[in-house]
């Protein structure tokens, strides 16, 4: 187990390059199973969750070659389906939430897909019904072994159909799309997720020979094809990391430039941070954040009522950044209500911020009211444990802004989503040390 030792209260300065998008990588890497031809992918983040998935693909028999930092070729022309029924796979698959998305490609190409109950963040209930209901509608038979929590779907041939998803699940939509591209006939998916990373997946599949229409909308129409070819794909920068760096700049009153952010794919993110009072300038494809010497002030609604920041399916605000919003608000002028609708355990890390001196009222598992300090009193250093990826980075930002030295345990959670974060923070002036 590793720990971060952080000396807070220092201003940072410089530029930082966001990594490739974690949530896109988990989809794109699973899609390599759909074709026997070589697929080249660039801008893959070097993080625990992605590396676990690459290792799982390797054990499945995918031939993998590293070309350069972040660039790999994948050749799934001799997939080992026997691995799916091994004890090793049950252990490997259960340690990674994104492993669920190998099921759709395997089902489409080989007629069967298995997965143990996936792991991941402990942020509340994350059901898999949407995935498997979609497969069943495409004609697959579903089975579930309750004793060892093992899921399976099988089909001689998938058939296109109309389906209305019960939730706009990103991973669920991705999984069903990857199954439907090789199905016979037309599949219509209504209430589909439409976030940029899913658009990236659909564009990649279309370059491979798929026929997907409606990309970017909540209705996808997929004409099945017999086979898919190879392609080359470059992943977007990680919007969650971009939001994290915005929060870091504000909390430490630092002047930062975030490079090559793909502005057109950020959706509401810049506007939400501006509502919190943070100055964000667009310079080409970069974000420039000036030093906030006088702090930042949360906007109220036009009738004077308190601002609410809530998550919603894309193009709404992403739930992965609500933890960052909550931390930023602790030092703002004014108050904000943070409403986390999608996960009932994600706000439970606020007790650690309260221990640091933040004024937060946890109204219920989904809502927290934050009363900002306006930098009149700093957060205090403390010792804490990272419960999940997004809470972990939020606690790290809090520690970097706090007076004194803080300790964060269980930083493997942060490493699951952020590449070499301590080295990159030190490069812009942070006092952070990794202790084994």
VEXLOLO-878823 format. One record per atom (N, C-alpha, C): y, x, z. Coordinates in pm, whole numbers, padded with zeros to 5 digits, always signed. Example, Ala and Ser with C-alpha at 12.3 -4.5 7.8 and 13.67 -1.06 7.14 Angstrom:
VEXLOLO-878823
-00569+01319+00780;-00450+01230+00780;-00330+01320+00780;-00225+01285+00708;-00106+01367+00714;+00003+01290+00787;
END
This chain:
VEXLOLO-878823
-00120+00085+00000;+00000+00000+00000;+00125+00088+00000;+00226+00049-00075;+00351+00124-00084;+00466+00046-00024;+00573+00119+00006;+00690+00062+00072;+00815+00118+00007;+00921+00038+00000;+01052+00088-00041;+01137+00111+00083;+01201+00227+00087;+01301+00259+00189;+01436+00260+00119;+01525+00173+00161;+01649+00149+00087;+01769+00170+00178;+01857+00258+00137;+01985+00276+00206;+02089+00193+00132;+02131+00084+00195;+02218-00011+00128;+02366+00021+00143;+02449-00064+00081;+02592-00053+00096;+02659+00040-00003;+02587+00086-00106;+02645+00178-00205;+02674+00105-00335;+02788+00137-00395;+02817+00084-00528;+02735+00158-00633;+02699+00088-00737;+02623+00146-00847;+02712+00152-00970;+02674+00230-01067;+02755+00240-01189;+02669+00293-01302;+02691+00237-01421;+02620+00288-01537;+02563+00176-01621;+02459+00209-01697;+02396+00110-01784;+02247+00109-01758;+02187-00005-01787;+02044-00022-01763;+01985-00101-01879;+01868-00061-01923;+01800-00124-02036;+01691-00216-01983;+01696-00346-02012;+01589-00434-01965;+01457-00402-02033;+01350-00423-01961;+01216-00401-02013;+01178-00514-02108;+01065-00500-02175;+01011-00611-02253;+00972-00726-02162;+00971-00845-02217;+00953-00966-02136;+00810-00981-02086;+00795-00985-01955;+00662-01001-01894;+00596-01130-01941;+00668-01242-01934;+00606-01370-01965;+00573-01384-02113;+00646-01317-02198;+00609-01315-02340;+00486-01228-02361;+00482-01114-02292;+00370-01021-02311;+00237-01086-02279;+00232-01166-02174;+00105-01228-02135;+00054-01324-02243;+00145-01389-02314;+00104-01477-02425;+00063-01397-02548;+00150-01304-02586;+00130-01228-02710;+00002-01147-02705;-00025-01085-02590;-00145-01002-02580;-00272-01085-02592;-00270-01207-02539;-00387-01294-02554;-00407-01335-02700;-00299-01346-02775;-00307-01390-02915;-00377-01289-03004;-00390-01163-02960;-00458-01064-03045;-00605-01100-03064;-00659-01185-02976;-00799-01226-02986;-00823-01322-03103;-00716-01374-03161;-00731-01473-03267;-00767-01413-03403;-00750-01283-03419;-00772-01222-03550;-00861-01100-03539;-00949-01078-03639;-01028-00955-03641;-00951-00837-03699;-00827-00861-03743;-00748-00755-03804;-00656-00689-03701;-00604-00574-03735;-00523-00494-03643;-00386-00558-03621;-00342-00561-03495;-00212-00616-03458;-00137-00511-03378;-00013-00485-03418;+00071-00386-03351;+00182-00457-03275;+00199-00420-03148;+00298-00486-03062;+00387-00379-02998;+00517-00403-03003;+00616-00310-02948;+00689-00373-02828;+00748-00286-02747;+00829-00325-02630;+00745-00394-02523;+00622-00347-02504;+00535-00400-02399;+00576-00337-02266;+00606-00416-02163;+00647-00357-02036;+00530-00291-01963;+00558-00178-01899;+00458-00103-01824;+00458-00152-01680;+00396-00267-01658;+00393-00330-01526;+00251-00371-01493;+00224-00394-01365;+00088-00417-01318;+00022-00534-01389;+00090-00650-01396;+00027-00769-01453;-00011-00748-01600;+00077-00685-01675;+00050-00661-01817;-00060-00558-01834;-00057-00452-01753;-00161-00350-01763;-00299-00405-01725;-00302-00498-01630;-00429-00563-01596;-00484-00641-01715;-00396-00709-01786;-00441-00788-01902;-00488-00696-02014;-00418-00584-02037;-00462-00488-02138;-00600-00433-02101;-00622-00404-01973;-00753-00356-01927;-00861-00461-01950;-00827-00589-01925;-00923-00697-01945;-00960-00708-02094;-00860-00695-02182;-00888-00700-02326;-00977-00583-02368;-00954-00468-02309;-01036-00351-02338;-01182-00377-02302;-01203-00437-02185;-01340-00467-02141;-01403-00576-02227;-01321-00659-02289;-01371-00761-02381;-01413-00702-02515;-01386-00575-02534;-01425-00510-02659;-01313-00492-02758;-01190-00527-02722;-01076-00506-02812;-01046-00356-02817;-01038-00301-02936;-01006-00160-02951;-00854-00143-02941;-00811-00062-02846;-00669-00049-02814;-00625+00096-02831;-00514+00115-02899;-00458+00250-02917;-00311+00248-02878;-00273+00342-02791;-00132+00354-02753;-00062+00444-02853;+00042+00390-02920;+00115+00464-03022;+00232+00543-02962;+00299+00482-02866;+00415+00541-02799;+00442+00455-02676;+00543+00493-02599;+00576+00412-02482;+00606+00269-02524;+00529+00174-02472;+00552+00033-02501;+00495-00017-02633;+00433+00071-02712;+00381+00032-02843;+00230+00056-02849;+00156-00048-02887;+00009-00041-02893;-00040-00112-03019;-00160-00070-03064;-00232-00151-03162;-00354-00211-03093;-00388-00333-03136;-00503-00406-03082;-00590-00450-03199;-00721-00425-03189;-00813-00458-03298;-00933-00532-03239;-00931-00664-03250;-01035-00748-03188;-01142-00785-03289;-01202-00684-03353;-01303-00712-03455;-01445-00705-03401;-01461-00669-03272;-01596-00666-03214;-01588-00707-03067;-01552-00832-03046;-01533-00884-02910;-01669-00900-02841;-01676-00856-02717;-01799-00862-02637;-01797-00988-02550;-01856-01096-02600;-01853-01223-02528;-01941-01220-02402;-02034-01128-02394;-02120-01120-02276;-02038-01083-02151;-01930-01011-02170;-01843-00974-02057;-01790-01097-01984;-01772-01208-02060;-01716-01330-02002;-01806-01389-01893;-01933-01360-01897;-02027-01416-01800;-02071-01314-01695;-01997-01204-01687;-02033-01097-01593;-01957-01113-01460;-02013-01053-01356;-01946-01052-01225;-01816-00975-01232;-01814-00872-01316;-01693-00791-01331;-01578-00876-01386;-01608-00962-01485;-01504-01049-01541;-01451-01148-01437;-01541-01199-01353;-01497-01294-01250;-01396-01228-01156;-01417-01102-01129;-01323-01030-01042;-01195-00995-01116;-01208-00944-01238;-01090-00904-01315;-01000-01024-01347;-01062-01133-01392;-00984-01250-01432;-00917-01319-01316;-00979-01316-01199;-00923-01387-01084;-00801-01317-01026;-00777-01191-01066;-00664-01117-01011;-00537-01130-01091;-00537-01215-01194;-00422-01221-01283;-00400-01363-01332;-00282-01418-01307;-00250-01554-01350;-00256-01568-01503;-00205-01468-01574;-00198-01477-01719;-00332-01476-01788;-00440-01444-01716;-00572-01441-01779;-00615-01577-01831;-00556-01685-01782;-00590-01819-01829;-00567-01832-01980;-00473-01753-02036;-00437-01771-02177;-00532-01701-02273;-00638-01638-02223;-00741-01589-02317;-00833-01703-02360;-00832-01814-02285;-00928-01921-02310;-00903-01988-02445;-00778-02020-02477;-00747-02085-02603;-00789-02004-02725;-00750-01875-02733;-00795-01794-02847;-00946-01779-02857;-01013-01758-02744;-01158-01743-02746;-01226-01871-02792;-01178-01985-02742;-01234-02114-02781;-01215-02137-02931;-01097-02105-02982;-01067-02130-03124;-01151-02042-03216;-01166-01916-03179;-01231-01822-03271;-01382-01812-03250;-01426-01826-03124;-01568-01804-03094;-01640-01927-03040;-01566-02037-03019;-01630-02161-02977;-01655-02173-02828;-01609-02075-02750;-01624-02086-02605;-01524-01994-02535;-01479-02043-02419;-01386-01965-02339;-01410-01993-02192;-01418-01887-02112;-01444-01900-01969;-01336-01826-01891;-01313-01871-01768;-01215-01803-01683;-01241-01838-01538;-01238-01740-01448;-01239-01773-01305;-01103-01826-01265;-01094-01889-01151;-00966-01941-01104;-00866-01826-01099;-00755-01834-01176;-00664-01719-01185;-00586-01698-01056;-00543-01573-01037;-00460-01540-00921;-00313-01552-00956;-00232-01458-00902;-00088-01461-00927;-00010-01488-00801;+00117-01527-00818;+00205-01549-00704;+00161-01668-00620;+00185-01657-00490;+00158-01768-00398;+00289-01845-00377;+00326-01919-00479;+00455-01989-00476;+00437-02140-00478;+00316-02185-00456;+00291-02328-00458;+00181-02362-00557;+00154-02490-00569;+00044-02536-00653;+00078-02514-00801;-00015-02451-00873;+00005-02425-01016;-00122-02470-01086;-00127-02596-01119;-00250-02655-01169;-00275-02616-01315;-00402-02630-01353;-00446-02591-01487;-00483-02712-01573;-00456-02830-01523;-00498-02951-01593;-00444-02959-01736;-00317-02921-01755;-00256-02932-01887;-00334-02851-01989;-00374-02730-01952;-00452-02645-02043;-00581-02715-02086;-00660-02756-01987;-00794-02805-02017;-00793-02946-02077;-00695-03028-02040;-00683-03160-02104;-00651-03142-02253;-00570-03042-02286;-00541-03013-02426;-00665-02970-02503;-00745-02882-02443;-00868-02837-02509;-00964-02954-02529;-00976-03039-02428;-01066-03155-02438;-01022-03246-02553;-00890-03267-02567;-00841-03352-02676;-00868-03289-02813;-00877-03159-02817;-00911-03091-02942;-01061-03094-02971;-01138-03148-02876;-01281-03166-02899;-01372-03077-02818;-01316-03002-02721;-01400-02912-02642;-01466-02987-02527;-01581-02938-02484;-01648-02988-02364;-01609-02899-02247;-01574-02962-02136;-01524-02890-02019;-01627-02890-01908;-01638-02776-01840;-01722-02771-01721;-01655-02684-01616;-01686-02714-01489;-01624-02644-01378;-01725-02624-01267;-01749-02501-01229;-01840-02468-01120;-01758-02457-00992;-01771-02557-00904;-01690-02561-00783;-01727-02451-00684;-01851-02405-00689;-01893-02304-00592;-01819-02173-00610;-01805-02128-00733;-01736-02001-00754;-01608-02019-00837;-01557-02142-00846;-01429-02172-00912;-01425-02112-01053;-01525-02146-01135;-01535-02091-01269;-01519-02203-01371;-01424-02186-01463;-01394-02287-01564;-01455-02246-01697;-01494-02345-01777;-01545-02316-01910;-01517-02428-02008;-01494-02392-02133;-01481-02491-02241;-01562-02439-02360;-01625-02532-02430;-01708-02496-02545;-01692-02601-02655;-01701-02557-02780;-01693-02649-02893;-01747-02582-03017;-01825-02656-03095;-01870-02603-03224;-01752-02590-03320;-01663-02690-03316;-01545-02689-03402;-01436-02773-03336;-01316-02721-03329;-01203-02797-03276;-01142-02881-03387;-01091-02999-03349;-01032-03091-03446;-00890-03128-03403;-00799-03124-03499;-00660-03156-03471;-00645-03299-03421;-00543-03319-03338;-00518-03451-03280;-00373-03460-03235;-00334-03577-03190;-00202-03596-03129;-00217-03589-02979;-00127-03519-02911;-00131-03518-02765;+00010-03515-02708;+00028-03588-02601;+00152-03589-02524;+00123-03518-02392;+00179-03399-02375;+00151-03322-02254;+00212-03389-02132;+00140-03385-02021;+00191-03448-01898;+00300-03363-01834;+00311-03236-01872;+00422-03151-01829;+00447-03048-01937;+00572-03003-01946;+00607-02904-02048;+00572-02765-01999;+00443-02744-01975;+00393-02617-01923;+00402-02509-02031;+00463-02396-01996;+00476-02287-02093;+00339-02227-02125;+00266-02188-02022;+00134-02129-02048;+00038-02232-02106;+00050-02357-02062;-00035-02463-02116;-00008-02484-02264;+00120-02491-02302;+00155-02507-02443;+00104-02389-02524;+00126-02268-02474;+00083-02148-02546;-00068-02149-02568;-00142-02185-02466;-00287-02187-02475;-00335-02288-02578;-00276-02408-02575;-00316-02514-02668;-00278-02477-02811;-00159-02419-02829;-00116-02375-02963;-00216-02274-03019;-00256-02177-02936;-00348-02074-02985;-00485-02132-03019;-00524-02239-02951;-00649-02306-02987;-00632-02387-03115;-00517-02452-03130;-00498-02546-03242;-00477-02478-03376;-00431-02352-03377;-00402-02288-03506;-00528-02270-03590;-00646-02265-03527;-00771-02251-03603;-00853-02380-03602;-00794-02490-03552;-00864-02618-03551;-00861-02681-03691;-00950-02774-03711;-00957-02844-03840;-00859-02961-03838;-00767-02965-03933;-00673-03077-03940;-00541-03047-03871;-00468-03156-03840;-00332-03147-03788;-00329-03177-03639;-00263-03091-03564;-00242-03113-03422;-00093-03132-03397;-00058-03238-03326;+00081-03262-03286;+00089-03252-03134;+00175-03163-03086;+00193-03146-02941;+00334-03191-02906;+00342-03304-02833;+00472-03358-02790;+00492-03324-02642;+00618-03307-02603;+00655-03255-02472;+00605-03112-02456;+00608-03040-02567;+00572-02898-02565;+00683-02817-02501;+00647-02708-02435;+00747-02612-02389;+00813-02550-02512;+00939-02511-02500;+01009-02458-02618;+01093-02336-02584;+01060-02266-02476;+01139-02149-02435;+01127-02038-02538;+01218-01940-02536;+01218-01835-02639;+01087-01758-02649;+01017-01736-02536;+00893-01658-02543;+00784-01736-02616;+00783-01867-02602;+00687-01948-02677;+00726-01951-02825;+00856-01953-02853;+00901-01945-02992;+00855-01812-03054;+00863-01706-02976;+00816-01576-03024;+00667-01580-03060;+00588-01643-02974;+00445-01657-03001;+00422-01732-03131;+00491-01845-03148;+00472-01926-03269;+00514-01850-03395;+00624-01775-03387;+00669-01697-03502;+00567-01589-03537;+00511-01527-03434;+00409-01425-03458;+00286-01487-03524;+00241-01601-03473;+00124-01668-03530;+00149-01710-03675;+00271-01756-03704;+00304-01793-03842;+00299-01671-03934;+00343-01555-03885;+00334-01434-03966;+00188-01395-03989;+00100-01434-03898;-00043-01405-03912;-00113-01504-04005;-00038-01607-04050;-00096-01704-04142;-00111-01844-04086;-00070-01866-03961;-00073-02001-03904;+00034-02088-03969;+00023-02219-03946;+00120-02313-04004;+00173-02400-03890;+00276-02352-03823;+00335-02422-03708;+00475-02463-03744;+00504-02591-03733;+00638-02644-03760;+00698-02700-03630;+00831-02703-03626;+00901-02755-03508;+00926-02649-03402;+00914-02521-03439;+00931-02413-03341;+01072-02419-03282;+01080-02419-03150;+01208-02430-03080;+01237-02572-03033;+01154-02668-03075;+01170-02807-03030;+01056-02842-02935;+01061-02965-02882;+00953-03007-02792;+00843-03083-02864;+00844-03078-02998;+00733-03133-03076;+00687-03028-03177;+00565-02980-03159;+00507-02883-03250;+00401-02952-03336;+00405-02925-03466;+00307-02980-03560;+00233-02861-03621;+00102-02857-03599;+00022-02741-03637;-00085-02782-03736;-00079-02727-03856;-00184-02746-03955;-00285-02634-03937;-00407-02667-03906;-00508-02565-03882;-00540-02483-04005;-00572-02357-03986;-00611-02268-04096;-00748-02209-04063;-00810-02148-04163;-00946-02096-04145;-00948-01963-04069;-00847-01879-04090;-00847-01747-04027;-00705-01694-04020;-00684-01599-03931;-00553-01536-03916;-00564-01387-03946;-00456-01330-03997;-00451-01188-04034;-00381-01108-03925;-00367-00978-03948;-00294-00893-03854;-00144-00906-03875;-00066-00842-03786;+00080-00846-03796;+00139-00739-03708;+00271-00733-03707;+00346-00645-03618;+00448-00729-03545;+00467-00704-03417;+00554-00790-03335;+00629-00706-03232;+00756-00739-03214;+00839-00675-03111;+00884-00781-03011;+00861-00755-02883;+00891-00854-02780;+01038-00851-02739;+01086-00965-02696;+01223-00979-02647;+01241-00904-02515;+01367-00872-02481;+01393-00821-02346;+01367-00930-02243;+01339-00890-02122;+01301-00983-02016;+01425-01050-01957;+01439-01180-01981;+01558-01252-01934;+01564-01258-01782;+01448-01255-01715;+01448-01260-01569;+01500-01127-01513;+01462-01018-01578;+01516-00889-01534;+01666-00882-01561;+01710-00935-01673;+01853-00937-01704;+01929-01013-01595;+01878-01129-01557;+01942-01205-01449;+01941-01130-01317;+01834-01054-01292;+01824-00975-01170;+01933-00869-01167;+01958-00802-01281;+02062-00698-01285;+02201-00759-01270;+02222-00880-01322;+02351-00947-01299;+02371-00969-01150;+02268-01018-01083;+02277-01041-00939;+02301-00913-00862;+02234-00805-00903;+02251-00676-00837;+02395-00627-00849;+02452-00639-00969;+02590-00594-00989;+02686-00672-00900;+02669-00803-00892;+02760-00885-00811;+02749-00851-00664;+02627-00842-00612;+02606-00821-00469;+02651-00683-00422;+02646-00582-00510;+02687-00447-00472;+02827-00412-00524;+02897-00511-00580;+03033-00491-00635;+03035-00374-00733;+02936-00372-00820;+02918-00259-00911;+02958-00293-01053;+03000-00190-01127;+03029-00203-01269;+02904-00162-01346;+02843-00258-01414;+02718-00232-01484;+02723-00285-01626;+02654-00217-01715;+02632-00266-01852;+02481-00285-01870;+02441-00403-01910;+02300-00433-01937;+02284-00431-02088;+02202-00340-02138;+02196-00310-02281;+02099-00402-02354;+02137-00438-02478;+02045-00504-02573;+01971-00622-02511;+02048-00725-02473;+01993-00837-02396;+01945-00953-02482;+01967-00948-02613;+01935-01060-02702;+02007-01186-02654;+02139-01182-02660;+02225-01289-02610;+02181-01428-02655;+02143-01440-02780;+02112-01572-02836;+01989-01636-02772;+01912-01557-02696;+01792-01609-02632;+01808-01626-02481;+01930-01614-02430;+01952-01624-02285;+01978-01766-02237;+02005-01858-02330;+02025-01997-02290;+02137-02014-02188;+02109-02083-02078;+02211-02116-01979;+02236-02004-01878;+02161-01897-01886;+02169-01793-01782;+02311-01741-01762;+02383-01697-01868;+02519-01647-01844;+02611-01753-01782;+02601-01876-01827;+02690-01982-01777;+02662-02014-01631;+02536-02014-01590;+02504-02042-01450;+02563-01934-01360;+02550-01807-01399;+02608-01700-01318;+02761-01706-01318;+02819-01749-01429;+02965-01766-01431;+03009-01875-01335;+02929-01983-01321;+02962-02088-01225;+02959-02037-01081;+02883-01931-01058;+02881-01868-00926;+03000-01774-00907;+03084-01761-01009;+03205-01681-00998;+03193-01541-01054;+03081-01508-01116;+03058-01372-01165;+03117-01357-01306;+03194-01251-01326;+03253-01223-01457;+03148-01155-01545;+03119-01218-01658;+03020-01166-01752;+03086-01159-01889;+03091-01040-01946;+03153-01021-02077;+03045-00986-02179;+03060-01044-02297;+02970-01009-02407;+03032-00897-02488;+02961-00785-02499;+03006-00673-02579;+02895-00639-02678;+02908-00692-02800;+02800-00680-02896;+02679-00756-02844;+02567-00686-02827;+02449-00750-02769;+02428-00706-02625;+02533-00649-02565;+02525-00605-02426;+02598-00703-02335;+02562-00700-02207;+02636-00770-02103;+02711-00666-02021;+02843-00686-02007;+02924-00598-01922;+02969-00677-01800;+02945-00620-01683;+02986-00683-01557;+03080-00587-01486;+03209-00625-01472;+03305-00537-01405;+03283-00536-01254;+03344-00440-01190;+03339-00432-01043;+03412-00552-00983;+03343-00628-00899;+03403-00747-00838;+03468-00709-00704;+03584-00641-00714;+03649-00589-00594;+03685-00700-00496;+03727-00814-00548;+03771-00925-00464;+03663-01032-00445;+03540-00996-00474;+03431-01091-00458;+03424-01190-00573;+03358-01300-00549;+03342-01403-00652;+03334-01539-00584;+03383-01640-00656;+03398-01774-00596;+03316-01876-00673;+03233-01951-00601;+03150-02055-00662;+03237-02172-00705;+03217-02218-00827;+03288-02336-00876;+03229-02463-00816;+03315-02558-00783;+03267-02692-00750;+03261-02775-00877;+03198-02891-00870;+03205-02985-00981;+03348-03038-00994;+03380-03098-01107;+03518-03139-01132;+03567-03243-01033;+03476-03315-00966;+03519-03412-00865;+03527-03348-00726;+03508-03218-00718;+03520-03148-00592;+03391-03135-00513;+03283-03197-00560;+03158-03192-00485;+03090-03057-00503;+02998-03024-00412;+02933-02894-00409;+02844-02873-00531;+02847-02752-00584;+02766-02717-00701;+02618-02719-00664;+02536-02774-00752;+02391-02766-00739;+02336-02684-00855;+02255-02585-00824;+02184-02509-00927;+02037-02545-00915;+01982-02605-01020;+01843-02652-01018;+01770-02599-01140;+01639-02587-01126;+01557-02542-01238;+01512-02661-01321;+01476-02631-01445;+01425-02735-01536;+01357-02664-01652;+01265-02735-01722;+01205-02675-01842;+01314-02636-01942;+01289-02531-02019;+01383-02484-02121;+01421-02599-02214;+01551-02613-02246;+01660-02520-02226;+01730-02528-02091;+01667-02587-01991;+01722-02584-01857;+01713-02444-01796;+01763-02430-01676;+01769-02300-01609;+01630-02262-01557;+01591-02138-01579;+01456-02095-01543;+01435-02089-01392;+01322-02137-01342;+01295-02131-01198;+01282-01989-01146;+01250-01893-01234;+01230-01756-01189;+01359-01689-01142;+01475-01748-01173;+01602-01687-01131;+01667-01758-01014;+01606-01863-00963;+01668-01933-00849;+01672-01846-00725;+01572-01759-00706;+01575-01668-00592;+01695-01574-00601;+01727-01529-00722;+01843-01442-00743;+01971-01518-00714;+01981-01641-00763;+02100-01725-00738;+02122-01742-00587;+02014-01765-00516;+02023-01788-00372;+02080-01664-00302;+02032-01546-00340;+02081-01422-00278;+02228-01398-00312;+02264-01416-00438;+02403-01398-00480;+02497-01486-00398;+02454-01609-00374;+02540-01706-00304;+02568-01666-00159;+02484-01581-00101;+02505-01544+00040;+02635-01469+00061;+02691-01406-00045;+02816-01332-00030;+02930-01391-00113;+02912-01510-00166;+03016-01574-00247;+03120-01642-00158;+03232-01680-00221;+03325-01773-00157;+03281-01913-00194;+03251-01994-00094;+03207-02129-00122;+03060-02149-00090;+03011-02266-00129;+02873-02303-00097;+02803-02357-00222;+02671-02355-00218;+02591-02405-00330;+02461-02462-00276;+02413-02565-00342;+02281-02619-00313;+02184-02569-00419;+02080-02498-00377;+01977-02447-00469;+01858-02543-00461;+01821-02600-00575;+01714-02700-00579;+01600-02646-00665;+01494-02601-00599;+01375-02548-00666;+01275-02663-00681;+01270-02722-00800;+01190-02843-00821;+01043-02815-00851;+01015-02699-00908;+00884-02680-00970;+00779-02620-00877;+00819-02543-00776;+00723-02478-00687;+00765-02499-00542;+00672-02551-00463;+00709-02593-00328;+00709-02483-00224;+00673-02360-00261;+00670-02252-00163;+00766-02138-00197;+00842-02153-00303;+00920-02041-00353;+01043-02010-00268;+01090-02105-00190;+01208-02082-00107;+01176-02033+00033;+01048-02015+00060;+01009-01982+00197;+01044-01839+00238;+01099-01760+00147;+01141-01625+00184;+01280-01623+00247;+01349-01739+00254;+01486-01741+00302;+01496-01700+00450;+01386-01713+00525;+01392-01672+00665;+01425-01523+00676;+01383-01443+00577;+01412-01300+00579;+01561-01276+00555;+01621-01357+00467;+01766-01345+00443;+01845-01393+00565;+01796-01496+00631;+01861-01543+00754;+01857-01433+00861;+01745-01363+00870;+01735-01250+00963;+01838-01142+00931;+01876-01131+00804;+01975-01031+00763;+02117-01079+00785;+02133-01205+00830;+02265-01259+00859;+02317-01361+00761;+02237-01398+00662;+02280-01498+00565;+02288-01636+00629;+02381-01717+00579;+02396-01855+00627;+02327-01948+00528;+02205-01982+00558;+02123-02064+00469;+02059-02175+00551;+02068-02296+00500;+02000-02410+00562;+01887-02452+00468;+01763-02433+00512;+01649-02478+00432;+01630-02627+00459;+01673-02708+00363;+01673-02853+00382;+01530-02909+00381;+01447-02857+00294;+01307-02897+00279;+01243-02791+00189;+01114-02802+00155;+01052-02696+00075;+01117-02670-00061;+01198-02765-00108;+01255-02752-00242;+01404-02725-00245;+01474-02741-00132;+01621-02731-00137;+01673-02642-00024;+01772-02560-00060;+01838-02477+00039;+01989-02478+00012;+02067-02495+00116;+02212-02487+00106;+02257-02351+00156;+02338-02283+00075;+02386-02149+00110;+02537-02154+00131;+02581-02102+00244;+02724-02093+00276;+02762-01945+00268;+02846-01912+00172;+02873-01771+00143;+02961-01703+00247;+02939-01572+00265;+03017-01490+00359;+03148-01441+00298;+03161-01444+00166;+03277-01387+00097;+03296-01239+00134;+03186-01169+00158;+03186-01026+00192;+03264-00995+00320;+03299-01098+00397;+03369-01072+00524;+03275-01009+00626;+03146-01035+00613;+03046-00966+00692;+02928-00933+00602;+02880-00809+00612;+02771-00765+00527;+02638-00816+00580;+02542-00827+00490;+02406-00850+00536;+02360-00727+00614;+02268-00747+00706;+02222-00639+00792;+02087-00589+00742;+02065-00460+00757;+01937-00402+00716;+01826-00454+00807;+01704-00456+00752;+01591-00507+00829;+01461-00455+00767;+01350-00489+00828;+01218-00460+00772;+01154-00591+00728;+01102-00596+00606;+01049-00723+00553;+00934-00695+00459;+00866-00802+00418;+00752-00793+00329;+00777-00882+00207;+00748-00830+00088;+00769-00905-00035;+00656-01006-00055;+00685-01137-00060;+00579-01236-00075;+00537-01261-00220;+00630-01244-00316;+00597-01262-00457;+00697-01183-00541;+00679-01185-00672;+00762-01101-00758;+00909-01133-00744;+00945-01261-00759;+01087-01297-00766;+01155-01292-00629;+01083-01333-00524;+01138-01316-00389;+01153-01167-00360;+01058-01086-00406;+01063-00943-00381;+01186-00878-00439;+01219-00910-00565;+01338-00850-00625;+01464-00902-00557;+01463-01026-00512;+01579-01082-00441;+01601-01011-00309;+01494-00984-00237;+01505-00909-00111;+01551-00766-00136;+01509-00708-00247;+01552-00573-00282;+01702-00571-00310;+01752-00671-00382;+01897-00680-00408;+01973-00697-00277;+01920-00782-00188;+01984-00801-00058;+01990-00670+00019;+01879-00595+00016;+01874-00468+00088;+01972-00366+00031;+01989-00363-00101;+02081-00269-00163;+02226-00301-00130;+02255-00427-00095;+02391-00465-00059;+02416-00457+00092;+02309-00446+00171;+02321-00452+00317;+02363-00317+00375;+02422-00321+00493;+02455-00198+00564;+02331-00145+00634;+02310-00013+00626;+02197+00046+00695;+02076+00062+00605;+01965+00097+00665;+01842+00125+00591;+01741+00014+00611;+01695-00043+00501;+01595-00150+00504;+01461-00099+00454;+01355-00163+00500;+01220-00132+00457;+01160-00259+00396;+01101-00245+00277;+01031-00357+00214;+00886-00316+00192;+00794-00387+00255;+00651-00362+00239;+00595-00448+00125;+00472-00420+00085;+00401-00495-00018;+00478-00495-00150;+00532-00378-00185;+00614-00371-00307;+00530-00377-00434;+00396-00378-00419;+00312-00402-00536;+00347-00534-00602;+00394-00630-00523;+00438-00757-00579;+00555-00736-00675;+00650-00649-00636;+00764-00621-00724;+00717-00545-00848;+00625-00449-00828;+00574-00371-00940;+00500-00457-01042;+00451-00573-01000;+00383-00662-01094;+00477-00709-01204;+00608-00713-01177;+00699-00769-01276;+00813-00678-01319;+00831-00562-01252;+00945-00475-01283;+00897-00332-01303;+00931-00277-01419;+00881-00146-01460;+00960-00032-01396;+00891+00057-01322;+00953+00177-01263;+01089+00146-01202;+01094+00040-01122;+01224-00010-01078;+01297+00088-00990;+01228+00163-00907;+01297+00258-00820;+01361+00371-00901;+01291+00422-01002;+01348+00527-01085;+01470+00477-01160;+01462+00357-01212;+01574+00302-01291;+01694+00273-01203;+01668+00230-01079;+01780+00204-00987;+01844+00335-00941;+01764+00437-00917;+01822+00566-00879;+01912+00622-00990;+01878+00592-01116;+01956+00643-01228;+02097+00586-01232;+02119+00472-01166;+02254+00414-01161;+02315+00426-01020;+02254+00509-00935;+02318+00541-00809;+02259+00478-00685;+02149+00405-00698;+02089+00341-00580;+02018+00444-00493;+02020+00421-00362;+01949+00506-00266;+01820+00434-00229;+01717+00461-00307;+01590+00393-00287;+01476+00495-00300;+01381+00487-00209;+01270+00580-00205;+01140+00503-00193;+01041+00543-00272;+00907+00485-00264;+00823+00569-00169;+00770+00502-00065;+00691+00571+00035;+00549+00518+00031;+00453+00607+00016;+00312+00565+00013;+00262+00541+00156;
END
